């Protein structure tokens, strides 16, 4: 569900994060937001407290159906064979 609301930019170029957004994203006092500009749109993203938690599982779908042990052993063999080659 998309929620749209407006905020006013202050004389110091500050904005307040609307309550509905704070609640949905669990934004607390003192939290930091990342500011990204994408094709003329400002995107505010809660900054992860730990990037490792944020990145965990990212693009896990590329490993679906892959035997990880077989893949790693194949990579090791390729490195070993190229060093001898």
C-alpha positions in Angstrom: 0.0 0.0 0.0 1.4 3.4 -1.0 1.0 6.3 1.4 1.5 9.8 0.1 1.6 12.9 2.3 3.3 16.3 2.0 5.8 18.0 4.2 7.0 21.6 4.3 10.6 22.6 3.8 11.7 25.0 6.6 13.8 28.1 6.2 16.8 25.9 7.2 15.8 23.3 4.5 14.6 20.8 7.1 11.6 18.6 6.9 9.8 16.5 9.5 9.2 12.8 8.8 5.4 12.3 9.0 4.0 10.1 11.8 2.6 7.5 9.4 6.1 7.0 7.8 7.8 6.9 11.3 5.4 4.2 12.5 5.5 2.0 9.3 9.3 2.1 9.2 9.9 2.2 13.0 12.0 5.4 12.8 13.0 6.6 16.2 14.6 9.9 17.5 18.2 9.9 16.6 18.0 7.4 13.7 19.7 8.4 10.5 18.2 8.4 7.1 20.0 7.9 3.8 19.0 10.4 1.1 19.1 9.3 -2.5 18.1 11.2 -5.6 16.7 8.9 -8.3 15.5 10.5 -11.6 14.4 13.7 -9.9 12.8 12.0 -6.9 14.2 12.2 -3.3 14.1 8.8 -1.6 14.7 8.6 2.2 15.8 5.2 3.5 16.3 4.3 7.1 20.1 3.8 7.5 20.7 0.2 8.8 22.3 0.1 12.2 24.4 -2.8 10.9 25.0 -3.2 7.2 25.7 -6.9 7.5 22.1 -7.4 8.7 20.9 -5.2 5.9 22.8 -7.2 3.2 22.1 -10.6 4.6 20.3 -12.7 2.1 20.6 -10.1 -0.7 20.1 -11.8 -4.1 19.9 -15.2 -2.5 17.7 -16.3 -5.4 20.8 -16.6 -7.7 21.9 -19.6 -5.5 18.6 -21.5 -5.8 19.2 -25.0 -7.1 23.0 -24.7 -6.9 25.0 -27.3 -4.9 27.2 -24.9 -2.9 29.8 -27.5 -2.0 30.2 -28.6 -5.7 30.4 -24.9 -6.7 33.1 -24.1 -4.2 35.1 -27.3 -5.0 35.0 -26.4 -8.7 36.3 -22.9 -7.9 39.1 -24.3 -5.8 40.1 -26.7 -8.6 40.1 -23.9 -11.1 42.5 -21.9 -8.9 44.7 -24.9 -8.2 44.9 -25.9 -11.9 45.6 -22.3 -13.1 48.5 -22.0 -10.6 50.0 -25.2 -11.9 49.4 -24.3 -15.5 
